[in-house]
Amino acid sequence: MTQISKILEAGPSYSYEFFPPKDAVQAAALEVTIGELATSNPDFISITYGALGSTRETTKDLVIAQNNRWSFPTMAHLTCVGQSYTELTELVNEYSQNGIENILALRGDGEATGELEYAVDLVNLIKDQHPSINVGVAAHPEIHPDSPSRELDRERLALKLEVADFAITQFFFDANDYYRMVDELAMLGATKPVIPGVMLFASSAGLERMSAMNKTVLPKSLRNALSTLTKPEDISKLAVETAAQVVSDLRDHQAPGVHIYTLNRSNPALELKKIL
């Protein structure tokens, strides 16, 4: 059972996300990190894709290698911005030929300089050529930062979910935003699984930067707590405690799973798994 939709049918999933390394040192460290987190028996892992496909080859090789290495599947991220139809087709073909059964289809950042303009176009490309590949899409509980309105954001997400198999959300800190999004989608007839994403932040500056980019609201209590901390280990402990509260709430409300943004670190993720 390697398709994520099949995993979700069996019960709530627990998964990890990593970003591709920039050099050999980071690559070696990531191998260790994934190996350590494999001991917690995730249902799947995912590897992100650089802006405008900047880490295309690194991501592809890493996805295939990790998918072959473990009993759980590795999901590839794929963006359509900055790439031609032919390039995307070739990459999807290569993934399929190497046993990759799960792809997260994203628009990507920047201007639409490729032949596909929206993520739904990429979903259709993958599904038309490889119907057996499970395709996920991105969801934003607090709406996409570029969306002109909440209503349009939900309508676009519902359209993506008509052709995709599932969605994974951007990180958030108020689970009520996630529940509201799911309810809004249901009212539009979109009931496919939406897996919530949970962040294990590593620094105040990094969290502020990512939150500003995605327009994720940082609770005042979290800002206040972070303002008193300077040691990395203390910030990491707060990240784990914060994530644990969000995950516990999501589980109490029967979310279809949780997807942990690890920032390529194993210790916080392992600590989180211990206390759940």
N, C-alpha and C positions, 0 to 999 in steps of 0.2 A: 504493500500500500504506500505509494509514493506521491500520488497526487494530493495536493493540499486539501482540495474539496472533499476527498475521501477521508482524509485524516480528521477533518472537522465533523464529518458525519458520525465518526466513532466517539466523539466527545471533545471537550475544550482542549485546544492546542496550547503548547508553550514553546516559544521559538526565540531565536536570537538573530540580531542583525550586525553585520560587520562592514567596514569600508575597505577597499583594496589598498594594499601597501604602496608606498612611493619608492621604496628602495629595498635592497636585499636584507638590510638589518630589520626593517619593519616587516618584511615578508617572513623572516624567521620567527620574529616575535608573534606574529599572527598565527603561525602554525601551532605554536605552543598554546596560545590563548584558546584557539578553537579546540585543541586536544583536551585542555582542561575543562572547558565547558561541555564537551561531549560526554563527560562523566555524569552530568546531570540529566542525561537522556532527553534532549530536546526532541520535539516532533519534526522540526525542520530548522534550517538556518537560511539566511539570505545574504547576498553580497551586493553592495550598492554600485552605482555607475557614476563616473565623474561627469561634471558639467560638459555638455556638448560632446559626450562620448569620449572624453579625454583619457579615460582609463579602460577603453574598450578591450584591448588585448589582455591587459592585466586581469580585468574582471572575468573575461571569458576563460582564460586558463585556470584561474583560481576556482571559479564555479565548477568547472569540469573536474578538476583534481579533487575538490572537497566532496563532490557528489559521488565520485568513485571510492573515496576513502572511507565513508561512513555508511551505516545502515539507514540513517535518516537522510532525506533529500536536501539538496541545496537549491535554493531558488535564485535565479538570475534577475537582476534589475536591468531594464532596457529602456532607453529614452529615444524619442524620434527626432527631437530638435538637433539640427546640425548634421543629420545623416540622410543619405539618399535611400530611396525605396530598395534599390539593389543591394546596398550595404546592409540594410536591415534584414532583407530576405536571406542573404548569405549567412548572416550571424545566427538567425533563427534556425536555418537549416543545419548549421554546424552544431548548435545546441541539441537539436533533435537527434542528430546522428550520434551524439555522444551521451544519450540517455537522459538529458535534462527534460523534466516533465512539468516544470513550474517556472513561470516568468512573471515578474511584476512589470506591467506596461505603464510607462510614465511619459508625460510630454517632455519634461526636462526644463531647465532654466534657460533664459535668453530668448532672442528673437527666433521665430519659426523659419529657419533657413533651410530646412530639409523639404522633402516632398510631402511629408505628412505633417499636419498642423496640430492635431489634437491626439491625446492618449487613446481615445476611442478608435481613431484610425489605425493606431498600432495594434490594438486588440483585434480589430477585424483582419489586419494583415496576418497576424499569428494564427488566428482561428481558421481563416480561409485556407491556409497552406498546411497547418498542422492541427486539426481539430482535437487531437488527443492531448495537446499541451494544455495544462491548467493555466489560466491567465488571471492575475490579480490586478487591481488598480488602486490608486491612492485616494484616501478620503481625508477631509479636514473637518473635525468636529466643530471648530470655531470658524469655519468656512475658509476656502482658499484665499490667501492674501491678495490675489488679483481679481477675485470675484466682485462684480458690481453690486450684487445683492445676495442675501441669504436664499431667497427663493430660486434664483437662477443657479446658484451653486448646487443646491439640492437636485434641481432638475437635471443638471449636467451629470451629476454623480449617478442619479437613477438611470440615465441613458447609458452610462458606461457599464452599470451593473446588469443591464439587459443582455449584454454580449459577453461580459466577463464572468468569472466563476466566484470571485470573492473580492473583498477590498481589505486594505490595511491602512490604519489611520496614522496621521502625523501625531507626534506626542502632545499630550495635554495634561493638565493637573486637576481639573475639575471634572469628575466622571459624569456629572450632570450634562455637560456639553456633549459627551458621547451618547448618552441615553436620548437626549433631545434629537440628535442627528438621526439615530436609528428610527425613532418615532416618525420623524419627518419623511424619511425614505419609505417607511411602511405605508404612509398615507399616499405616496406616489406609486405604490405597488412594487417597490423594490425591497425584497426580503432576503436576498442572498447574504451570506455571512460577512460581517464587517469586523475584522480583528482589530482590537484597540492596540495602539503602540504606546509603550511606556519608556520614558527616558531615564537612564542612569547618568546624570550629568557629572562632569569631572571638575568643573571650576565655575566660579561666579561669572567671570567674563565670557566663558564659552556658552553658558546657559543664556546669558543676556543676548549674546549675538544670535544664537539659534532661535530664541524666542522672538526677537525683533524681526528676523527674516521671515518667520512663519506666522507672525502676529499671534503667537501663543501668549495667553494671559498668565503672568506669574502671580500667584496669590500673594497678598501683602504679608501673610505669616511666613511664607517661604523667603521672600525678600528680606524680611527682618532677621530671620534665622541665619541666612547666608551672610548678612552684613556683620555678624559677630564672629565669623570663622575665617581663619587664615591658613590653617594647616590642611594640606590635601587629604589627610586621613579623616579629618573631621568633616570636610565637605563630602567626602565619599560616604561616610556613615549617614549623613543627612540625606544624601541621594537615595541610599538604600531604604531608609525609613520612609521617605516620601513615596518612593515607588511601591513599597509594600502596602501602604495605605490605599493607593489607587488600585493596585491589583486586587486587594481583598474586597474592595467595594465592587469592582467589576465581577469578581467571582460570585459575590452574593447576589448579583443581578443577572447571573447566568450568561455572561458574555461568552462568545464562541471560542475565546482563547485570549492570549496576550502575546505581543511581539515585543521583545526587550531590545531597546537600542543600547548596545554595550559600549560603544565608543572604543571597541577593540580592547577592552579590559575584562579579565576573567574574574578577579577577586570580588568586585561589587556584585556581579551577576550571581556568583556562587553564594555569596552572603544572602542575597535576596531570596534565592531558591531555598535556602536553609530555613528561613523564618516564615515562609508561606505555608 
